């Protein structure tokens, strides 16, 4: 859509201004060309390994897709800016990815896994120190981080608002995913001033699912995807009301703080 093209162009401008090289992973969806957009911060000591930090740029419902998933995109963009090339060093590489086609069934992230899994850790050209696809150490997907009004939802954010860090208990890399999820929860306990994080074991319907048989995979959400969002905890999900004016300051602070 034209709105997706505008959002992608704006995002690329922000990332380029921070010193990143914007790259695109092209794939075909129903006979048409589509793209995932990403930037990479090379690791200082282990550039051949990386964590993926991601959100999805596409939306649905006829509104602005502000929560699903403008909120996740905003958080990942801020993380990328905080770790911009001229700021701090990271031991491993970090790739910030903005998926397309999440709403059609995780097609963008599935295409990425299909095309890139076999390329992990290869130095190209040999001796260059460049790794087009560093080995995956894990992925943290951010998907809906604005709205915790309880279940059934009330008009205001509840006093016990939190975020849910989920992994899939029956996935191949469940133990590695648990370690990654636990690290996020522990980091939240140390640094979050207002909103706690809770650990869940039923990660579903989000782009990190495409990776769960290949590496540690977790998602960060406003509520549990299956037990809460899937049961009506967000009345604006995939609706025309998912626009900026719907949300209050306390909603916007939830994901960024937690």
C-alpha positions, -999 to +999 in steps of 0.1 A: +000+000+000+010+036-004+009+041+034+034+012+039+057+027+013+056+060+030+063+044+064+092+024+050+107+055+033+104+075+066+119+047+086+149+044+062+155+081+065+157+079+103+181+050+102+203+065+076+206+097+095+218+077+125+246+062+104+232+029+094+232+013+060+196+003+052+193-031+036+163-049+021+154-086+020+133-091-011+109-120-014+077-129-034+043-130-019+014-142-041+034-133-072+043-098-061+076-084-048+078-076-011+106-065+012+117-067+048+139-038+059+168-041+083+200-025+095+229-041+113+253-029+140+285-050+137+298-066+168+332-053+181+345-088+190+320-112+175+307-097+142+299-132+130+271-136+156+240-116+161+208-110+179+178-099+159+155-072+174+124-068+154+088-056+148+064-057+119+058-027+097+025-038+081-009-034+096-046-040+090-080-029+102-084+004+084-069+026+111-033+036+117-021+003+131-007+024+159-006-004+185-003-033+160+024-027+153+034+010+153+042+006+190+067-022+183+083-004+154+087+027+175+104+008+202+128-011+178+136+022+161+145+038+194+167+008+203+185+011+170+191+049+175+204+042+210+229+017+197+237+038+166+272+031+150+288+062+165+276+055+201+284+024+221+301-009+212+283-042+214+302-075+216+281-093+191+262-078+161+227-066+164+203-066+135+172-044+137+145-058+114+112-044+103+091-072+088+064-071+061+035-094+057+031-104+094-006-099+091-009-124+062+006-152+083+042-143+092+051-145+055+079-119+056+097-135+085+092-170+072+107-159+038+137-145+057+142-177+076+138-198+044+163-176+024+189-168+052+191-198+076+217-216+055+239-185+051+246-180+088+281-172+098+296-172+064+323-146+058+319-130+023+343-126+007+367-147+029+390-126+049+369-095+045+355-094+081+320-090+066+293-114+075+261-108+055+242-132+078+258-135+112+249-166+131+216-162+150+220-161+188+183-152+193+154-130+183+133-106+203+101-096+185+080-066+197+044-068+188+017-045+204+030-026+234+004+001+242-027-013+258-031-031+292-066-022+304-074-056+319-097-084+307-124-074+301-108-041+291-117-010+310-114+027+299-080+032+316-048+013+319-050-009+350-028-003+381-011-037+375-002-031+339+028-050+327+043-066+296+045-103+288+077-118+276+067-151+259+085-181+244+072-214+231+075-242+256+074-270+229+098-254+205+132-270+196+151-242+212+128-238+242+156-239+268+176-212+250+145-192+246+138-195+283+172-181+290+167-152+267+133-144+280+145-146+316+173-122+308+147-097+295+126-101+326+156-097+349+166-066+330+131-052+334+133-058+372+165-038+373+157-009+350+119-004+347+106+023+370+069+016+366+059-015+347+070-051+354+075-079+330+061-114+333+072-147+317+049-167+295+053-200+277+028-198+248+044-175+222+022-175+191+011-155+161+041-133+158+072-132+137+096-148+162+076-180+157+093-183+123+127-187+141+117-209+170+131-241+154+164-224+146+174-202+176+162-187+208+130-169+201+109-146+223+082-120+219+074-089+240+037-079+242+013-058+262-006-090+271-004-127+265-012-133+228-034-164+232-050-161+267-056-123+267-053-106+233-070-135+216-098-133+241-106-096+237-082-077+259-077-051+232-109-038+215-088-018+190-069-047+177-073-049+139-100-021+141-103+014+126-099+027+162-062+017+163-051+053+158-030+077+178-060+096+193-073+064+210-044+062+234-033+082+265+001+091+277+001+062+302-005+038+273+024+052+253+047+049+283+040+012+289+062-004+262+090+022+263+094+019+301+089-018+305 
